[in-house]
Amino acid sequence: MQRTNRRSRQRGLSFFGVIFIGLVGVVAFAIVGQSIPILLEYQSARSAIQRAKNESSVPAVRAAFDRSAAIEDITSIRGSDLEITKRNDQVVVSFQYTRDIHLVGPAYLVYRFQGQTD
């Protein structure tokens, strides 16, 4: 009788619980593994745009960004995608682009990036 009483008190994960948690962990690891390069590319693009804005003309800004993009392997955005304006005699560069990660079937994780220099 005491043996049965002990057994009913046992706690823990079932085999299916462990499998479920493992699958969730693998999916999260796969998504994070694909997201990190996208976020690093965004940071590289922001810094390349910030450096390129110091050029004197619109074509020079675009060319400077394209040179930096070739060196830093930025493929999501090109110099022709940049919106370049002047405000109070300062060059302002705006950008906007999206990147997506295919999850399964028709499901995607979409990153939308946008920014502007000061």
C-alpha positions in Angstrom: 0.0 0.0 0.0 2.8 2.4 0.8 4.4 1.7 -2.6 1.3 2.8 -4.5 1.1 5.9 -2.5 4.6 6.9 -3.4 4.0 6.3 -7.0 1.1 8.7 -7.2 3.2 11.5 -5.8 5.9 11.2 -8.5 6.2 14.3 -10.7 8.1 15.0 -13.9 7.8 15.2 -17.6 6.4 12.4 -19.7 8.2 11.1 -22.8 5.9 13.1 -25.0 6.5 16.3 -22.9 10.2 15.9 -23.5 9.8 15.4 -27.2 7.5 18.5 -27.4 9.9 20.7 -25.5 12.8 19.4 -27.7 10.9 20.2 -30.9 10.0 23.7 -29.6 13.7 24.2 -28.8 14.9 23.1 -32.2 12.4 25.4 -34.0 13.5 28.3 -31.8 17.1 27.6 -32.4 16.5 27.4 -36.2 14.7 30.7 -36.3 17.3 32.4 -34.2 20.1 30.9 -36.3 18.5 32.4 -39.5 17.7 35.7 -37.8 21.1 36.6 -36.5 22.7 37.1 -40.0 19.8 39.3 -41.1 20.1 41.5 -38.0 23.9 41.7 -38.5 23.4 42.8 -42.1 21.0 45.5 -40.9 23.6 46.8 -38.5 26.2 46.8 -41.3 23.8 48.6 -43.7 23.0 51.3 -41.1 26.7 52.0 -40.5 27.5 52.0 -44.3 24.6 54.5 -44.9 25.9 56.7 -42.0 29.4 56.8 -43.6 28.0 57.3 -47.1 25.9 60.3 -46.1 29.1 62.4 -45.8 29.5 62.5 -49.6 28.7 65.7 -51.4 26.2 64.6 -54.1 23.4 62.0 -54.5 25.3 59.8 -56.9 28.4 60.0 -54.7 26.3 58.8 -51.7 24.8 55.9 -53.7 28.3 54.9 -55.0 29.8 55.1 -51.5 27.1 52.9 -50.1 27.5 50.4 -53.0 31.2 50.2 -52.3 30.6 49.5 -48.6 27.9 47.0 -49.5 30.3 45.1 -51.7 32.9 44.9 -49.0 30.6 44.1 -46.2 28.4 41.7 -48.2 25.2 43.7 -47.9 22.7 42.2 -50.4 19.3 43.3 -49.1 19.6 46.9 -50.1 21.4 48.8 -52.9 22.4 52.4 -53.3 19.6 52.9 -55.8 17.1 52.0 -53.0 18.2 54.9 -50.8 16.1 58.0 -50.5 18.4 61.0 -50.3 17.2 64.5 -49.4 18.6 67.7 -47.9 17.4 69.3 -44.8 19.0 72.5 -43.6 22.0 72.0 -45.7 22.5 68.4 -44.4 22.2 65.3 -46.4 19.5 62.9 -44.9 19.5 59.3 -46.1 16.4 57.2 -45.6 16.0 53.5 -46.3 13.4 50.8 -46.0 13.5 47.1 -46.9 12.1 43.7 -45.9 13.7 40.3 -45.3 11.8 37.1 -44.6 12.5 33.7 -43.3 10.4 30.8 -44.7 9.0 28.8 -41.8 6.7 26.1 -43.2 4.2 26.0 -46.0 2.7 29.5 -46.5 4.2 30.8 -43.2 7.0 33.4 -43.2 8.7 35.5 -40.5 9.0 38.9 -42.0 11.5 41.6 -40.8 10.8 45.1 -41.9 13.7 47.5 -41.6 13.6 51.2 -41.9 15.8 54.0 -40.8 17.1 57.5 -41.4 20.4 59.3 -40.8 20.5 62.2 -38.4 
